[in-house]
Amino acid sequence: MSHKDYKFLVIDTNSHDAIVLNSYKSIEDFLDANCNHKLSHNTIRQRLLDNKYFCFEDVIIKKLIWE
């Protein structure tokens, strides 16, 4: 795998765990499994286009930038 396959850093601020995901759908699945509310992958995409990161409940999602 190329380093560019790692696209999003997801940090759980309660447990201080961090994972790296590679799609909006994988972020959606992670949030569905770990949060009380849901976000669609389209909403996740839009929030990351508006900013390079966002917070949702106790999770921080950051888009990784590769040049």
C-alpha positions, 0 to 999 in steps of 0.5 A, a space after each residue: 500500500 502507498 502512503 497515500 492510501 491512508 487518508 483520514 485520522 480518527 481520534 477517540 478523545 475518551 480512550 485516546 485511541 487513534 486509527 487511520 481509515 481510507 474512505 468516507 464509508 469506513 468513517 461512517 461505519 466507525 461512527 455507527 459502531 462507536 457513537 450515539 448518533 449517525 452521520 452519512 458518508 456524504 455529510 462526512 465528506 462535506 464537513 471535511 471539504 469545508 474544513 480539514 477536520 471536524 469533531 463529532 461527539 467524542 471523536 475528531 476526524 482529520 483529513 490527511 494531506 499528502 503532497 
